[in-house]
Amino acid sequence: MAGGAGAGGPAVTEVAAGPAVTEVAAAAYVIPTDAPEADGTLAWDATTMVLATARAGGAKGIGWSYAAALFSAGQEDLARPGDSKEP
C-alpha cells in the first residue's frame, strides 16, 4: 500500500521519477557573532552555516542550515554526476 504499512510490513513511499541529480556541492561559512553568546550550557563567538547546492534537469536548487562544518565534508557521498542515487 503506497503511503502506509501493508500487512504488518514497513511503510512504502512512492517516489516520482525525475531528472537525475548531476551535481551536489556544499560549503561551510563561519560567521562571527557581534559579542560572545551563551545559552546556559554552551558558549560561542561564531555560528557555522552550511550552504548546499544541487543540479538536476537543468535546474539548480539551494539550501542551508546552521550546522558544524563537518556536515559539508560528506556531500560527495550524496550524488556524483551519472549516479542515480536520490539525495
C-alpha positions in Angstrom: 0.0 0.0 0.0 1.5 3.3 -1.0 1.9 5.8 1.8 1.2 3.3 4.6 2.0 0.0 6.2 0.6 -3.1 4.5 0.1 -6.5 6.1 2.3 -5.5 9.0 5.2 -4.6 6.7 7.2 -1.4 6.5 5.6 1.8 5.2 6.0 2.2 1.4 6.7 5.5 -0.1 6.3 6.2 -3.8 8.9 8.4 -5.4 8.1 10.2 -8.6 10.5 9.8 -11.4 12.5 12.9 -12.2 15.8 14.1 -13.6 19.0 12.6 -12.2 21.0 14.7 -9.8 24.1 15.7 -11.7 25.9 17.9 -9.2 26.0 18.4 -5.4 28.2 20.9 -3.7 28.4 22.2 -0.1 30.4 24.9 1.6 30.7 25.9 5.3 30.9 29.5 6.4 31.9 30.7 9.9 30.1 33.9 10.8 31.4 35.7 13.9 28.8 36.9 16.4 28.7 40.6 17.5 29.6 39.5 21.1 30.1 36.2 22.9 26.8 34.3 23.3 25.7 31.5 25.6 22.5 29.5 26.3 23.4 28.3 29.8 25.0 25.1 28.6 27.4 26.3 25.9 29.1 29.5 24.9 30.2 30.5 21.4 31.5 33.5 19.5 30.6 32.4 15.9 27.9 30.5 14.0 28.6 28.0 11.2 26.3 27.9 8.2 26.4 25.1 5.7 25.2 26.0 2.2 24.3 23.3 -0.3 23.5 23.4 -4.0 22.3 20.7 -6.3 21.7 20.5 -10.1 19.2 18.2 -11.9 17.5 18.5 -15.2 18.9 22.0 -15.9 17.7 23.4 -12.6 19.7 24.4 -9.6 18.5 24.3 -6.0 20.0 25.8 -2.9 19.5 25.0 0.8 21.2 26.0 4.0 21.4 25.1 7.7 23.2 26.0 10.8 25.5 23.1 11.4 29.1 22.1 12.1 31.4 22.4 9.1 31.8 18.6 9.3 28.4 18.2 7.6 29.6 19.8 4.4 32.5 17.3 4.2 30.4 14.2 3.3 28.4 15.9 0.5 30.3 14.0 -2.2 28.6 10.8 -1.0 25.1 12.2 -1.8 25.4 12.3 -5.6 28.1 12.3 -8.3 27.5 13.1 -11.9 26.0 10.0 -13.5 24.8 8.5 -10.2 21.1 7.7 -9.9 21.1 8.0 -6.1 18.5 10.2 -4.6 19.9 12.6 -2.0 
